[in-house]
Amino acid sequence: MGELFWILLSAMLVNNFTLHLFLGLCPFMGVSAKVETALRMGLANIFVLVTTSVCVWFLNTFVLPHAPYLRLISFIVVIASFVQITEMAIKKFSPTLFRQLGIFLPLITTNCAILGYAIFNTNRGYDFLEGLMFALGAGLGLTLALVLMASIRETTETASVPAAARNMGLVLIIAGSLSLAFMGFAGLFTA
């Protein structure tokens, strides 16, 4: 049980997909203007990561040992399918959120954090529960990064920022500072 906790914590803080591995930067830069939107995008990513985790385990256990050359295309098909399901559910149950997320919701399909998760999970040889904890930790880490970025961006809207650092310049400065802060977790523990 302790090993599962360390896998979760490691994926969330030490090996944060966005702030340490620099995966999933599209939603990180694009959807992080408002905390509410960032949190909901993070939840959508968690859902896709966890469902992808189950499918990746199934594929790696039962299908791909006999056809490893199909691994990448299989992962892409699974991710695209679950993103489409997520998009349809959000459109049906929360049209406002669907409009807020805009183009970034279908872009989860090409989000390298999701595909990176599937490849990392395979390369690390995680079993079902370990893969689930890794997916949950990766999703929580991505959500944490999105919410932190959004909260800082909301705070800086009322601040006096020099013209040269406004907009994307400020976003990149904040992203770099957050990344440096998360690098402080390196070496604490690894899983």
N, C-alpha and C positions, 0 to 999 in steps of 0.2 A: 504494500500500500504506500509505503514511503517513496518507493521508486516512481510511482505514478504521480505523486505530488511534485517531485523534483522535475519530472518531465514537463508537467503543466507550468510550473514556475519558471523553468528555464526557457520554454518557448515564449512565455509572456514577457519576461523581463530581460534575461541575459541575451537570448538569441531572438529578440523582437524582430519580426519579419520586416517591419517598416523602418525602424530606427537603427537597427544593427545590420540587417542583411539587405536593406534598401529595396525590398520587394513591396509591391502594392502602392507605389507612389502616385498613381493616377487618382484614386479616391482620396489619398492623403492630401494632395495639393488641391484637388478640385471640389471636394465636398466638405472641407473643413472650415467653412466660413461661419456656420452656426452649430452650436453644441447639439441641439435637438436633431438636426439632420445628420450630423456626424455619428451620433449614438445609434440612430436607426440604420445608417449604412453599415456600421460595425456589427449590429445584430444580424443584418442580412448576410454579411460575410461570415459570421459565426455559423449561421445555418448552413450556408453552402460548404464551409470547411468541414463541419461535422458530418453532413450527409456524404460529402466526397470521401471522408475518412472511411465510412462504412463500405462504400463501393470500391475504394482502392484496396481495402483489405480483402474483400470478396474476389476482386479481379486478380490480385497477387496470389491468393491462396488457391483458387480453383481454375482460373482461365489462363493467366499469363505465364505460369511455369512451363506450359507447353508451347507458348508463342510469345517470347519476350520482345520480339520485334514489333509487336502491336501495342506495347506499353504506352508510349506517348500519345498515340492517336486515341487509344481507349480512355486515357485520362481526360483528354480534351473533350471527347464526346460526353463523358459523365459530367464534367464541370458545366459544359454548355447546357445540358439537360436540366440540371438542378438550378442553374441561374434562370433559365426560362420559366421553370415552375415558380421560383421565388418572385420573378417579375410579374407573372400572372396573378399570384396571390396578393402581392402588394397593390397591384392595379385594381383588383376586385375589392379588397378590404380597406384600403387607404389611398384613394385617388390623389389626395393632397400630397402625401409622402411620395407617391409615384412621380408627381410633377416636380417636387423639390429635388429628388435624386436625379431626374432627367436622364441624360445620356450615360451617367456614371453607373446606373443600375445594370444595363446590359454589358457595360464594360467589365463587370466582375468576371465575365467569361474569359476575357483576355488578361485578367489580373494575374500578374506573374506570381503573386503570393499564393494563390490557390494552386496553380500548377506546380510552383516550387514546393508547396506542402506535399503534394502527391509524390513528387520525385524524392524529397528528403525522407518521407515516410518509408518509401520502398528501399532506399539506400541504407537506411538505419536498421531495417529489418524488424520494425516494431510489430508486436502482435496486436490483436484487436483492441484491447483496453489501452495499451500504450499509444497506439495510433489515435484513439479517441481523445486521450488526454493531450497529446501533441496538437491535435486539431483545435481543441478547446483553448489551449494555451495560446496558440498562434492567433486564433480569432479574438481572444480577450486582449492580447497584446496589440493587435491591429486596432481594435476598438479603443483601447487606452490611448494609443498614439493619435487617433482621429479626434478623440474628445479633448485631449491635452492641447493639440494644435488649435482646435476650434475655440476653446476657452481663451487661449492667449490671443487669437485673432480677434475675438469679440472684445476683449479688453483693450487691444491696441486701436480699435476703431475710434475711440474717444481721445486717444493720446495724440500729442503733437509729434508727428513723425516727419523727418526731413523729406523733401520731395524725391530725392534720389533713392530713398529706401522704401517708398510706398509700394503697395500692391505686391507683385511677385517678388520683388527684392526683399521686402519684409518677411514674406512667407519663407523664403529660402534661409534667411538669417534665423528665424524661429526654428525651422526644421533642423538646421545645423546645430543649434544650441540644444535642442531636445535630444538629438543623436549623441552629442557629446555627454549629456547627462546620463543617457542609458548605457553608454560605453563604460561608465563607472561601475556597472553591475558585472562587467566581464571578470571572470576569474573567481566569482563568488562560489558558483557551483555550475556544473555542466552535466547534461544528461544525454 
